[in-house]
Amino acid sequence: MSDHPMQGLYVPALTAVDRDSNPDVARWIEHCRWLLAEGAHGLCPFGTTSEANSFSIDERTDMLTQLVEAGVGPANLMPGTGCSALTDTVRLTRHALDLGCGGVLMLPPFYYKAVTDEGLFRSFAEVIERVGDDRLRIYLYHIPPVAQVGFSLNLIERLITAYPKTVVGLKDSSGDWNNLKAILNAFPGFGAFTGSEKLLLDSLRLGGAGSINAVANVIPGPVARLCDTWQGDDAEAQQAKITAFRETFADYAPVPALKQIVAYLRNDPEWGHVRPPFLPLGEAEAAKIVAKIEQYGLMKTPA
Amino acid sequence: MSDHPMQGLYVPALTAVDRDSNPDVARWIEHCRWLLAEGAHGLCPFGTTSEANSFSIDERTDMLTQLVEAGVGPANLMPGTGCSALTDTVRLTRHALDLGCGGVLMLPPFYYKAVTDEGLFRSFAEVIERVGDDRLRIYLYHIPPVAQVGFSLNLIERLITAYPKTVVGLKDSSGDWNNLKAILNAFPGFGAFTGSEKLLLDSLRLGGAGSINAVANVIPGPVARLCDTWQGDDAEAQQAKITAFRETFADYAPVPALKQIVAYLRNDPEWGHVRPPFLPLGEAEAAKIVAKIEQYGLMKTPA
């Protein structure tokens, strides 16, 4: 049904910021390169884990341009482009296409609540018509715990039916296996990624496209390996380790925790900075997390 | 304690759009002028009722510039400038100050949920430091039913204490009288506006600054009059009429309903358009509303 060349692990790369919370583009690009070198199949810059929605439209376009100009191939980039304002979404999406990005990850408009499926359909239709580019490949970003606004099965079906070449996949960050299972069963061939580390193997077995998940920022190799070898004998064991790794710091806000783990792995405290409204995780808390997750032997120090 | 020259009715003006959902600036400016001519003390362009968060940063700066260039005095403008991205908020706020706006209505960063008071405090502190302008007057925009992220009494107190000349007021759209009462009692002199039509008189009696409310888009005169004459004998009667008027269409999404009422008052169907994800209210539904609200005799046909 759909045409989604994107498969495997797409990492919602953390966005490095300096102590003034401005983008630290050099550190960010270094991190992006490392994720790909470790086996990630692609990247989703400006996902929720990237603090995307804390960066301005100008910052996002400027950073993405620099990433591609630095030589990171755009074909395997699926940047987040969904904003609360329709016209900002159009601008970011056009910019991503102009750079050659293979797809975009699109949040629904998320400020107004209790909007209808019809209203969301018209919003996506309007974005698609305004962008007006046959190369556009949209992955719907379903993350109701944060955006509050999400995609029903009916809405997904309407969008696929109306725009079969354009609406080619989805990231399900509901954390609800029944929802992802229903999507996988209802739309074979649709590129459905899970946003939950723990659901990766189950989703791949039902035809899932892979995973876009936060924890892959610190264990890209193991998560990519599960995507590549999920039919192997040790797939269950791989999944169990990844799940346990993630659950070890489930009580912490993921973005500050992951940034401190990167700071630890790189021995680079600058990685601990976040942009408000997030707060940095203290080094003492970070040390506690690191002490626990080391046991899984999944982490690797960047060269 | 604070220095808030803004008092009375500040209307979150509806944003006219054409059939392609692009801003219809001429109609919008005409509406803004009419609201002021009818007695509104000021305007809040780009509030929730304005569909503000459906318009891009570029659209918002361009429109506000045109409004001021058209001769609408900026001293009584309190445009909404709070975005999910800190740096977009800074850009819109600086632009409003450059135009001479007397204040800004600032949403907290609203994408990430479950953020802490400390994180929100740092976000506002960072905006204030980055804008770096003594003329800045911020009205905090508390609208938890929509933004989901809001202001606790502790957070308000911290912000007032740290920035007494800058954080001078708040709009409370919680709809919760106990919350507004607590704010009015805790912070005398703070410019606390109610976002709820029905709480206007009660809030004025406790020292409230006035109202920023949706329904004033169609009955600006009567709402402004209550702000001006709330100590008069007929204040209760005025409030009762306004409350009944609003409750008549409480079951409808307010923005499409109010736009259709404006379309009716102006005999101008172009006013019915909305930007997705909102849907226009059908004319039949609008006729039902109009038939009911006519009984209150509060509406006036623009000249």
Interface residues (C-beta under 8 A of the other chain):
Chain A: S21 T48 N53 S54 F55 S56 I57 D58 E59 C83 S84 A85 L86 T87 D88 R91 P108 P109 F110 Y111 Y112 K113 A114 V115 T116 E118 G119 L120 R122 S123 A125 E126 P145 V146 A147 Q148 V149 R275 P276 P277 F278 L279
Chain B: S21 T48 N53 S54 F55 S56 I57 D58 E59 C83 S84 A85 L86 T87 D88 R91 P108 P109 F110 Y111 Y112 K113 V115 T116 E118 G119 L120 R122 S123 A125 E126 P145 V146 A147 Q148 V149 A253 R275 P276 P277 F278 L279
